[in-house]
Amino acid sequence: MKKYINYIGLAFVALVLFSCGKETFSYPEGQVGISKITNYPEVETKGDHLTLVNQGSVYTDAGATSTAGGKDIEYKTEGTVNTAVPGVYKISYTAFNADGFSAGDFRTVVVIGNNVAANDFSGNYARNTNASVAKWTKVSNGVYSVFNPGGAPGTNLTVKIINYEGNKIVIPEQISSDGSITSSDQESTTPAAGGKLSQYKMIIVNGGYGAALRIFDKI
C-alpha cells in the first residue's frame, strides 16, 4: 500500500512541475492568441481646418497626415477649390487601414469675393426671441469673429462668420472656440445703407443647438 502511495505522490509532483513550466507567448506578428490585432488609421489635417483665400488668388492645398500603427499610410483627397468663384468649398481626407477601417478629417476653404471690401457688419445683434446679443468684430476683409452666434444666454462660443460675396454670410464648417464643430445653414441678410446689415437669419449647426432658424436684429 505504501508503494502505491509513493507512486501516486511522484505522479502528482510531475504534474505540478509540468503545469508550472514557463508558458511562451510567441505569437505570429499581428496576432495575440487567436485574436488579430488591427491598428486603426489616424488622419489629421495639416494647418487650420478653416482656410480663407481671396478671389483670384492661387490656392494650394496643404493636405493631411495619415498613419496606422505609427506608420504612414496613403489617404484620399476629395474636393476642389475654384478661386475665381466666391463661395465655400469642402475638402475631405480619408484613409483606410489594411482591415478596411477608416478615419478622416476635413478642411473648409472660403473664397472671399472682391466686392465685400466696403462692407462692415461689425456691431451687436439681438436675437428676436430673447434679446440675447451676438457680438460681431471685424477681423479683416470679409472676416468677423462673432461671440454668441446662436443668441443663447450662458454660452461661451465664438466662431468666424465670413461675408464671402455681396451681403452673403456663412459660418463655414470649423473647429470653434469650445472645440466643437460648428457651421450654419439657411443664411439670409437684410442690408442697410453704408455696407451694413439691419438683420440676418441662420440655423446654427452644432450638437449643442437646436434646428430653429435664428433671427437677429442690429441694435
Secondary structure, 3 states (H helix, E strand, C coil): CHHHHHHHHHHHHHHHHHHCCCCCCCCCCCEECCEECCCCEEEEECCCCEEEEECCCCCCCCCEEEEECCEECCCEEECCCCCCCCEEEEEEEEEECCCCCEEEEEEEEEEECCCCCCCCCCEEEEECCCCCEEEEEEEECCEEEEECCCCCCCCCCEEEEEEEECCEEECCCEECCCCCEEEEEEEEEEEECCCEEEEEEEEEECCCCCCCCEEEEEC
